Amino acid sequence: KLIIVLFVYIIICGMFASIFTLCIQSLDKEIESIGYNNIIIQYKTLSVKNNINTVIIPVKKINYNADPIIKERQEFIVKQCEIFGVNPFLALNIISCEGGFRDPENCNNQFGCSGGQGPWQFIKSTWFSTQARMGDILPIECREGDMRGTFKCNAMAGAWLLATDGDGHWREWSGSCYLR
């Protein structure tokens, strides 16, 4: 099954010779992890016993925005997704449909800040309950008060909430946008 998946990937990416040969020659293969950006395979070579090598195969590339500020924010979101084990494509799509990557103090267009604030568009009650649930996971500067308008705090809490609760907090309001 692994060989078939890798074979299809290799043909698509045009990297046939090097990676396919590597997989065929490896005696003991083990997928260490499958992330949203790559597959990590550990294998033992035939020639040297207990010599473990690692191959990282990119799966899908994230298309970052050309604007350096937005790109930096997108990269921060992706990093939080890696930390909390969240699909970064889903997270970036939700944020694109919610508050976007503009000004982190951005409030909901229809309801103002009482309707949501920041990239994940946290409402106050969800912000404070998430803040309490996360506890020490949040940096100290994000633990006190209404920090929804601080990009770093909002980004971390949103990625954690998506990992912990799924997309239910956003699905009702923007699911038709990000699930297409």
PyMOL commands that set and color helices and strands:
alter all, ss='L'
color gray80, all
select helices_A, chain A and resi 2-13+16-25+68-84+88-97+124-137+140-142+151-165+168-178
alter helices_A, ss='H'
color red, helices_A
select strands_A, chain A and resi 28-34+38-44+52-58+107-108+112-117
alter strands_A, ss='S'
color yellow, strands_A
deselect
rebuild
show_as cartoon
